Amino acid sequence: MNFAENLRRIRRMKDYTMKDLSNLTLIDEYTISLCEANLYDPTLSQIISLARTLKVSVSELIGEV
């Protein structure tokens, strides 16, 4: 799986909406939707923030595991 698929899958597993995730990470909801659609490559700081909020490793989030 790639980053977009992992982000969507993990977010749903944790029962977060895009709006929830946006509020917790301070990443715009539109940006999260673009990430999940594989239309935007997030910055490293955004990836780290998403991983911390979702309580997964960066490796798991980006699909290296």
VENLINBEL-V827402 format. One record per residue. RES is the residue in one letter. PHI is phi in degrees with one decimal (NA if undefined). Layout:
RES/PHI  RES/PHI
This chain:
M/NA  N/-99.0  F/-55.6  A/-59.1  E/-65.9  N/-64.2  L/-58.0  R/-61.8  R/-63.5  I/-67.6  R/-58.0  R/-68.2  M/-59.9  K/-82.8  D/64.1  Y/-103.0  T/-84.1  M/-61.8  K/-64.9  D/-57.3  L/-62.8  S/-61.9  N/-64.5  L/-77.4  T/-103.4  L/63.7  I/-99.5  D/-53.2  E/-57.7  Y/-63.3  T/-64.0  I/-61.5  S/-64.9  L/-67.2  C/-61.3  E/-67.7  A/-87.8  N/62.1  L/-110.8  Y/-146.4  D/-97.4  P/-68.2  T/-73.2  L/-60.0  S/-65.0  Q/-67.7  I/-62.4  I/-63.2  S/-62.1  L/-64.2  A/-62.3  R/-61.6  T/-64.6  L/-83.2  K/58.3  V/-132.4  S/-76.8  V/-59.7  S/-58.3  E/-65.3  L/-65.0  I/-86.2  G/92.2  E/-88.3  V/-101.5
